[in-house]
Amino acid sequence: MSISSLLTQPWSLLPLITETFVKITFASVFILAVDFVKGCSLLSLLLPQPSGLSKKSITSLAQKRYRTDTNTMHPMEGKVAVITGAAGGIGGEMSKILHSLGATIVALDCNKNGLEELQNYLDSQSIEGIDKGRDFGRVWTIAIGQEDLSAVAAAADQIKKRYGKIDILLNNAGIGYKQASDVGKAKNGMDLAFTVNYLSHFLLTEK
C-alpha cells in the first residue's frame, strides 16, 4: 500500500489496526494467564499444606473399627488387605500404613522393581509379637498388569486359595492419557484406560 493511497484513503488502515489490536490483546491475556498460574504455584508453596491424619488418629479409627480391645497398637492383626497399584504412590503408602497396624498385605502391581522395594521395606518393619513364628510373612506381592483381565482373575483365585477371605480391597491402580498418541487397547480389545481403571477393578471385586 502506497503512502499516497494511505493519505487519500486512511480507512484502509482499519483492518491492519484491528488485526494488530487483536494480536496485542491475545498476547497480553496469555501473559497474564501464565503469571496467574505461576502465582498460584508459588502461593501453594507458601501456604501450609494439610498434613492428613496422624498415626495416632489412624490407629484410633482402626481400633474402633476392628477391635474391642482399644489399647492394642496393631488393631488390624489377622486382617488381609489387597491393594492394587501398590508399588508406589497412594497404594504404596496405604500398604505401609496398614502393615504397621498389623494387617497382612497382598500387593498387586505391574512394576516388579517397585514391588520388590515395597517387600524389602515392609519386611524390615516386622512386628515381633505378630510376625514371629509365622509360616510366611505378612507381605505377598503379585506382579500383574491390570490390563490383563485373565491375570487379574488368576490373582484373585490365588488370593482366595491362600487366605479364604479378605477384609479390605483397595482398587487403587489406574492410568491416564497425557496425549492422544497414548491411547491404546488392552488384550480384550477395549480401551486400555477403561480396562485398567474400571473393568479390572470390577472383576477383582466380583471374584
CORQUI-V525403 format. One record per pair of residues at least 24 apart in sequence whose C-alpha atoms are under 6 Angstrom apart, sorted by sequence separation. I is the first residue (numbers start at 1). J is the second residue. D is the distance in Angstrom with one decimal. If there is no record, write none. Layout:
i j d
I J D
I J D
This chain:
i j d
79 103 5.0
80 104 4.8
81 105 5.1
82 106 4.6
83 107 5.2
84 108 4.6
85 109 4.8
76 101 5.4
77 102 4.2
84 109 6.0
75 101 6.0
76 102 4.8
77 103 5.1
74 101 4.3
76 103 4.9
87 114 4.6
74 102 4.8
87 115 4.9
171 201 5.9
112 143 5.9
105 138 5.9
106 139 6.0
108 141 6.0
110 143 5.2
104 138 4.3
105 139 4.8
106 140 4.8
107 141 4.7
108 142 4.9
109 143 5.3
110 144 4.8
104 139 5.9
106 141 5.8
108 143 5.9
109 144 5.6
110 145 4.7
147 186 5.6
147 195 5.7
147 196 5.0
146 196 5.2
146 200 5.9
80 166 5.0
81 167 5.9
80 167 5.3
81 168 4.5
82 169 4.9
83 170 4.8
84 171 5.4
85 172 5.5
79 167 5.8
81 169 5.9
84 172 5.2
85 173 4.0
84 173 5.1
